[in-house]
């Protein structure tokens, strides 16, 4: 008679414990005790916030966000800059022109020229003429033959307007009435004044 032998029961496996970290070597499990520290906040003399902690110092510069300007602001600024540039260029041009006039005619405004007009003069000894704007009064001085002892003084018009004393006066000589004698032509403030030559001196044209 055969007896069946029941299968041998298998013992349940024992649970394997999970490996424990080495607390002495793993820094993740090492939490050194921290001493509480306090921070000090204050506003410095420049209006910036300052945070001090231990030996560290943090300065916070608080600035407002940048503002966006409308495109018309830039157009207006460009037009203003153009206007200022125009005014500066105009001033520089006027100043340069005044400097040129000062360098050419001086002050009082004076213009000098030699000419042979038939008043006891000659090509070797021409008459000397001085055209002068003296405090807005036109004066012409003739030195026949260059001789100061025979000087003749002609009185011209009185000038009007702002800075009239700074207008240069000039002169030239040409036969205006066709009598064969050189007449004196005076230029001042865009005007022409004629003095006719009578053979010994000049007389204002009537």
WOQUI-V448391 format. One record per backbone hydrogen bond with DSSP energy under -1.0 kcal/mol. CO is the residue of the C=O (numbers start at 1). NH is the residue of the N-H. Records with the same first field share a line. If there is no record, write none. Layout:
BEGIN
CO: NH  NH
END
This chain:
BEGIN
21: 23
22: 25  26
26: 29
27: 30
40: 52
42: 50
44: 47
48: 44
49: 60
50: 42
51: 58
52: 40
53: 56
56: 53
58: 51
60: 49
70: 73
71: 75
72: 76
73: 77
74: 78
75: 79
76: 80
77: 81
78: 82
79: 83
80: 84
81: 85
82: 86
83: 87
84: 88
85: 89
86: 90
87: 91
88: 92
89: 93
90: 94
91: 95
92: 96
93: 97
94: 98
95: 99
96: 100
97: 101
98: 102
99: 103
100: 104
101: 105
102: 106
105: 110
109: 133
111: 131
113: 129
115: 127
125: 122
127: 115
128: 143
129: 113
130: 141
131: 111
132: 139
136: 159
137: 134
138: 156
139: 132
140: 154
141: 130
142: 152
143: 128  146
144: 147
147: 150
148: 151
152: 142
154: 140
157: 138
161: 164
163: 166
164: 167
170: 187
172: 185
174: 176  183
183: 174
184: 195
185: 172
186: 193
187: 170
188: 191
191: 188
193: 186
194: 205
195: 184
196: 203
201: 198
203: 196
END
